[in-house]
Amino acid sequence: MAQGLKITLISYRHNLTPEALAHLFEVSQPTISRTIKTTEKALEKVLTPLTRPLKENLKAPSSLVVDGTLVPLWNWRS
């Protein structure tokens, strides 16, 4: 499972094709595609309970991470 997560995250981060990932990991392209699909389903199942509507998140007096960028949130009036 760790290797599948690694493949999926590399795919997201670098936008590599399944063919390129297959070459890098020395497996077939269908194996990469199945791995990414399976990992995405597992992540969706695990992370869904953690998601809140964006409007609710923006009210939080803290920080948000958007595309790997730390975005501080503050109230200009305070």
ABEGO torsion letter per residue (X at the ends): XAAAAAAAAAAAAAGBBAAAAAAAAGBBAAAAAAAAAAAAAAAAAAAAAABBBAAAAAABBBBBBBGGBBBBBBBAAX
